[in-house]
Amino acid sequence: MRAGLRLQILILLGGLFVLAFVPLFLAVATYASFTLRQAREAQARALGRAVAGHVSEALSHRSAEALRSLLNAEIGAQGVAAIGVYSRDGQAVARAGERYIVDLLPASVSTGREAIVELEQHAALEVLVPSGDGAVAAILRTDDRAARAAPLTRLLGLYSLLVGTLLLVAAYFALTRLIVRPLDALARAAERVAQGARRFSVPEAGARELVDLGRNLHIMTEHLIREEEALRAKVDEVEQATVRLKEAQQRLLRSERLASVGRLAAGLAHEVGNPIAALLGLEDLLLEGGLAPAEQQDFLQRMRKETERISRILRDLLQFARPAEERDRGSSAHGDLAEAVADTAALIAPQKAMHGVELELAVPPGLPPVALAAEQLMQLMLNLLLNAVDALDGGGHVRVRAEPSPLGVRLTVEDDGPGVAAIVRERLFEPFVTTKEIGKGTGLGLAVCRGLVEAVGGTITLDTGFQSGARFVVELPLASLTSPRARPDPTKVG
């Protein structure tokens, strides 16, 4: 778990305190020890000189026995542990002192200069002081310098610890009041906004920078809320526009279907007119009377056949023209390509324009269902076949083939007409692009075909390498391979 801001700052301050006071503590302790040593050496030198003066005076006035008594009297005073008297040539004349300590006195010395030697193992100083008759050496006990410096260092350490603790406590409360509490208030306010609150408000307390931060966060939150509201409004507008676009696409698809129905109806006028004329003639004969029963029966059977022919043509036309939601109600989004090709061929067969056209169908049975409904397949086939028939202009061949492909099923519609002009090939599948005369086409047929095919993940292309007319190649995925979630709107055009 990551430490909080307050703890991190306190740890930093503690580290700075250690870095600041530990070197100071060591420096003071070292200086105190050094000062005590200097004072002790000065005291030892002064004491040695005093002892040397007494001894030198005693040498000139007292006997050897009196000198020894004087030396013994000096032992213990002011920490003197041993005294040695040396002649002018540096040889020991007399010695006195504590047991084992007196043996530390040298047997001979140089009487020309003063000297102080530290005896660390015995916590003592040896002081050699020249005199008029030779020299005097004294060993003086020294207290443990560390023991003398310890009270001072302990006092300094206690003072440093107390000051550091007070500083940390004061820093803790200052951080809590000036930084941590305002930051906690900012964090809670931000959390409320994240949970859906529509306003960012915190008390203006703490340092100036935190107050400025809270004010800026408040301004930023207000700005974000306004931006969110504007974005929601834009999303609503886009959703409404999408709905309107979908409705327009559906109307466009319906309009194209009705346009195709109109083209079919215009072509069927002649085919329907002939049987109607025959019916009228037979009715006139029946109304005139004078026919034998067998002739009447024959005329009635002929009338029935012509009536059934007209009914079949109109039924196919109405079946195609009926809205898809009525025709495909209850059906799933898949269709039989072979059945759709056959139905479309039967629908356009009575067309006057088909009289000189040879329609060749090469659609093997047993093809798997594709991801287009039957009505959509008929719409696709009708547009492609009518375009091919229009291109032939009264005579030629139209071939329709279907075969399995790696994607699903490949549908090919080709004719031996003049082909597609190079100038419109790049924009052939765009809406309102047509090479027909005004009034003979809307320019939406191929755009609708592309929208239907691409909506289920298929492709429709013009085979530019085909030189004997025009060939359109449609790749349709199988119904079982199409994901409904990834499938776009089937009414998409262009």
N, C-alpha and C positions, 0 to 999 in steps of 0.2 A: 504494500500500500504506500502510495507516494505521500511524503510529509507535506503538511500545510505550509502556507506562506509564513505564518507566524513562527512556527517551529524552525523553518529554514533560516529565517532572519536571526532568531535567538542562537541557533547553532553557529551562524556566521559571527555574531557578536561575541559569543564565547570563545571561538577560535581567535578572533582579533584580541580579545582580552588576554588569552594565554600568550599570544605572540608578543603582546606589549609588556606584560608584567613578569613573565618568567625571566627574560633577559635582564630586566631591572632587578629582580630578586637576586639573581646570580651575581650581578655586578655589585650590588650593595653588600652581599655576603663576602665576596672576594675583597672588596675595599675595606670592610670592617676587619677581616682577618689580617690583611696587610697592615692596616693602621695599628692594630693591637700588637703585631710583631715588631713594628718599628718602635712603638712605645716601650715594649718589653726590652728590646735591645738597648734603647737609650737609658732605661732604668737600670739594666744590668751594668752598662758601662759606668754610670754614675756611682752605682754601689761598689763596683770593682775599684774604682779610683779612691773611693772613701776608705775601703778596706786596705788598699795598697798604702794610702797615706798613714793609716794607723800602724800598719806593720812596719813601714819604713822608720817611723818615729820610734817604735819599740826596739828596732834593731840597734839603734844608736844609744839607747838608755837602759835596756833591759838585758838580762842574761838569757841564755838559750831556754832555761826552764821557764822563765817569765814570758818569753816569746811564745812558748808552746801553750801556756795558760791563756795568753791573749788570743791565740788562734782558736783554741777550743771555745773561748767565750764568744767569738764571732760566729761560730757554727750555729745555724738555726735562725740567726737574725736576718730578717729581710730575705729569707729563702736561701741563705748561703749554706751549701751542702758540703763544701770542701775548700781548703785554702792551702796553697803551696808557696813557699818562699824560695827564691832562686838568687844565687850570687851573681856577680858581674859577668862571670863566664857562662852563665846560664845553667849551672848545675843546681839541683835541688838541695836546699839547706834544711828546710823543715816543712813537714806536711801534717795537716790535721783535717778531720772531717768524718762524715758518716761512712759506715762500713760499705764496702764495694764501690762507693762513690770516690773515695780518696784515691783508689787505685787508678782512676781515670785521669788523674793529673799526670802530665808528661814528666819523664825523668830529666829532660833538659829542654830549654826553650831558647828562643832568640830574644834577647833583651832590648833590642833596638827599637821596637815599634809595638803599638797596641794591636790587639787582635781579639776577635770574638768568633768562637767556633760553636756551632749548634750541635748538640748531642741529641739527635732525634729519638734514639731508642730509649733514652733515659729522661726525655722531656726536660732538658737542662741546657744552659749556656755556659761555655767556658770563656772567661774574660781574662786576658793577659794584659797587665798594665805595667809599663817600665817604672822603676823608682831610682832614687839616687844610688842605692847600693846593689841594684840588680833589677829584679822584677818580681811581681806578685801575681799569681794565677788563682782565680776563684771560680768555683763551679756553683752556679745559682740555679735552683729549681724554677722551672716555669710551669705555670698552670696550663692546661689544655686550651690552646687558642680557640679551637672549635667550640669548647664548652663556654668560653667567654663570649664568643660571637653568636652562640646559639640563641640566647634570649633576644638579641637584636633581630636576627634573621626570622625567628619565630614571630616576633611582633610584626615585622614587615610582611611576612606571609599571611598572618591573620588579618592584617589591615587590607592587603590586596584581595584576599578572599571575600572579606566583608564588602569592600567597595565593588568588586565584580558582581557579587550576588545582588547588591542593591541596584546596580546598573541594569542587570538582566531583568530583575523584577519590574523596575521602572520602564524598561523597554517593552516588557510583556504587556503591561497595562496601556502604554502609549500606542503600541501596535494594535492592540485590541480595539481601543477607542477610535483611533485615527484612520486605521487602514482595514483591519479584518472585519469589523462590524459593517462599515459601509460597503465593503466588497461582498459580504454575505447578503446584504440587502439588495445589491445589484444582481447577484446570482439568483436570489429568490424571485425578483421581479422578472428576470429573463426567463426563468423556468415557468412562471405564470403565463408569460406571452407564448412560450413554446407549447403550453397546454391549451391554448386557445383564447387567452385573455386579449382583449382588443385595445389595451392601454398599458404603457410601461410607465410606472410611477414609483419613485423612491424618495425618501426624505433627503433633503439637501443637507447632509451632515458629513463630517470628516474633512480631510484635506481638500484644498482648492482643486487639485488635479482630479480627485475622485468626484467632486461635485461637478466639474466640467465633463468628466466621463459620463456620469449619470445623465446630465442634460443632453449630451450628444447622443447617447443611447436612446433617450426618449424621442429625440428628433428623428433618429434613424428608424425607430419602430413605427412612428407615425407615418414616415415616408413609405416603409415597407407595407404597412396596412393599406395605405392608399394605392400602392402599386398592386397589391393583391386584389383589392376591390376592382381596380381597372382591368386586371388580368381575368378575373371572374366574369366581368362584363364582356370582355373580348371572347372568352370561351363560350359564353352563352350566345353571343352573336355568331361565332363559328358553328356552334351546334345548330342554331336556327338556319344558318346558311346551308349547312350540310343537309338538313331536312328538306329545305327548299330545292337544293340541287338534286337530291335523290328523287323528289317529286317531278322535277323538270326532266330528269333522265328517264323516269318511267313514262312521262307523257311523250317524250321524244321517241322512245321505243314503241309506244303505242301508236304514235303518229306514223312512224315508218311502217309498222305492220298494216295500218289502215291504208297507207299509200300503196303497199304491195297488194292489199285486197282490191283497191281501186284498179290497179293494173290488171289483176286477174279478172275482175268483173268486166272490164272493158274488152278483154280478150274473149271472155265467155259469151258475150252478147250474141255473136254469130252462131256459136254452138247451141245456145239455148233457143235462139230464134228459129232455127230449122225444125226442131221437134215441135215447137209451138205452132208453126205454120202447118205441119203435118197433122197435129191434133185438131186445129181449126177445120182443115179440109175433111177429116174423117167425121168430125162432129156435124158438119154441113150435110154430108151424105146420110148420116143416121137420122138427122132431122127431116130430110126430104122423104124418108120412108121408102117403101117398096122393095126393101132388101129381104133376101131370104134369111131365115134364122142362122144358117151357117155363115153367111156373109157378115151379118151383124156381130156374131161371135168373133169372127176374124178381125173386124174393125176394132172391136173392144179390146182384144188382146194387143193389137198394134198400139192403140192409145195408151194402154197400161205400160207397155215397154218404153214408149217415149216419155211418159210421165215419170217412170222410175229413173230413166236416164237424166231428166232434168232434176229430179229430187236428189240423185246421187251427186251431181255436180254442185248443186247449191249446198248440200250437207257438208261436202268437203270444204267448200269456201267458208261457210259459217263456222265450221269446226276450227279453222285456222284463225278466223277473225275474232272469235270469242276471247275475252280477256283471260290471261294466263292463270290468274288466281281462281277463276271458275273452272277452267279446263283441268288444271293440275292439282286441284284440291285433294289432299290426302296422298299425293304421290311424292316420292323422294327425289332428291336432286340427282337423278341419273336417267339415262335414256338408251334405247336400242338404236344404234346408228343405222343398221340395215332396215329396220321398220320405218325410221324417219325418212330415209332416202326413198323408199318405196311409196310412202304416203305423199311426199312432195312431188314425186314424178307423176303420180296419179292426179294430183291437184293441178299441175300445169299442163297435163296432156291435152285437155280440151282447148287450150289456147290456140288462137288462130295463127300466132307466130310460130307454133310448134309444127305446123303442117309440113314444112319443108326441112325440118330439123330431125336428125337421127340421134336419139338419146340412147347411149350405151351405158348400162349399169354393170359394174364388176364389183359387187359387194358380197363377199362370201358369208354364208350363215355362220352363226356361232361366235361372232365377235363379242368380246366382253363389254358390259355396259360402260359408257363413258360418263364423265362428270358434267353433262349438260342434260337438262330435262328434255322431254320429247318436244315440247313446244319450242324451246330454244334451238334444238337441232333442226326443226322444220324452218324456223326463221333463218338460220344460217344457210341451209340448203336452198331455200327459196331465193334468197338474195344472190347467191352464187350462180344458180341456174338461170334466173331471169337475166342477170348481167351477161351470161354466156350466150343466151338466146338472142338478146338485143344486139350483141356484137356480131352475130352471124347474119342478121338482117335478111332472114327469109330462107336460108339454106346452109347446111353444114352438119358437122358432127360435134356432139357434146359427150364427153366421156367422164364418168364418175367412178372412181376406184377407192377402195378402202382396204387396209391391210394392217396387221399388227406392227408396232414399232417399239423401240426402246422406251419411249415416253408413255405409250399407251396404244393409241390407234391413229394411223395417218390417213387422212382423207384428201383425195386429189380430185379437183374439178378442172377440166381443160377443154378448150375449144380450138377449132382450126380457123378462127377469124383473123382479123388484122392485128390482134395483139394490143398491148397497152402502150400508148405513146410515151417516149422517154421523158418528155417534159413534165408528166404528172406522176411518174413512178415514185418519186421521193415523197409525195404528199397524197398518195393514192388512198391511204386509210384515214386521212383527216376528214372531219365533217365538212359537208357541202362542196367537196371536190368531185367533179363529174365531167365527163367528156361528151355527155348527151346534150341534145338540144334543150332549150328552155321549155319546161312543161313536160318533158319526158323522163325526168329523174330528179330526185331531191339531193343527191350527193351524200346521203346518210347511210346507204345500205352497207358498204364495206366498213364504215366507222362503227356501225352497230355490230357487225360480225366480229370485228376486232375486240370490241368491248365484251361481247359474250364469251369469246374464246379466252382472252387474257384474264377474265374474272375467275376462271377455274384453273389458271396456271398453264394454259396452252399457248400456242402460237399460230398465227396465220401470216403467210408471206406470199409474195408474188415471185414465181420462179423466173428470174430474169434470164436464165440460160436457155429457156424454152423458146425456140424460134418459129414454131409452126402455129402460133396463135398466142393464147394466154393460158397460163396454168397457175392455179392457186393451190397451195399446199397448207393443210390445216393439221396441226398436231394436237390431239385431245388426250388428256390424261384419263386413266381409268377412274371410275367412281370410287373404288376402295382406296386409291392412293391420294385422294384429295382431302386435305384437312379442312373441316368446316371453319375452324377458328382463323386459318390463314387465308380463307377464300374471300376475295374482295366482292364488292357489290356487283352482281351479274348484270345490272342495268347500266354499268359504266360505258360511256361512249367516248371513243377517241383515246 
